[in-house]
Amino acid sequence: MNLYFIRHGESEGNSKQFHQGENVSLSDVGIRQANAVARYFKQTKIEKIYTSPHLRAKHTAEIIAKVLELSTEHIEFLKELKRPTELEGLEYNHPKANEIKRIIKENQTSPDWKYSDDESFNDLLS
C-alpha cells in the first residue's frame, strides 16, 4: 500500500500572510495547485482520500477527488495543532502576533502550558 500526503493548496491566509483559523478558503492559486496535483495523480491508483476538517484542506481534497472520481472522508485527528484564537487574522509579523509567538516559545517545554484556547503538547497527545 502506498500513502501520499498532500498539504492543502495556498489559502487566502497564506497568500495574504496572516494567521488563519479552520475556516479559511483556498486562494485562486490554491485552486490551481489542487487541480495540478489531481492531474499529477490521474494515472496513479488511488483508493481513498482522507482530509482534515479544515476548510482549505477539504476544498483541496474535494478538487482532487472530483478529478479522480473518488469520495473524501474527513478525519478529525488530521487537523493542525490549535493555535491561540488571538492570532487569527493578524499578519505574520504583526507586533501582537510576534509577542504571542514569543510567549509561546518561552513556554513550549511545559507540556500542559497554553497561551489561551490553544492546545498544549499534552492536549495534542490525547
Secondary structure, DSSP 8 states (H G I E B T S, - for coil): ----------BHHHHHTB---TT--B-HHHHHHHHHHHHHTTTS----EEE-SSHHHHHHHHHHHHHHT--EEE-GGGS-----GGGTT-BTT-HHHHHHHHHHHHHTTSTT--SSSS--HHHHH-
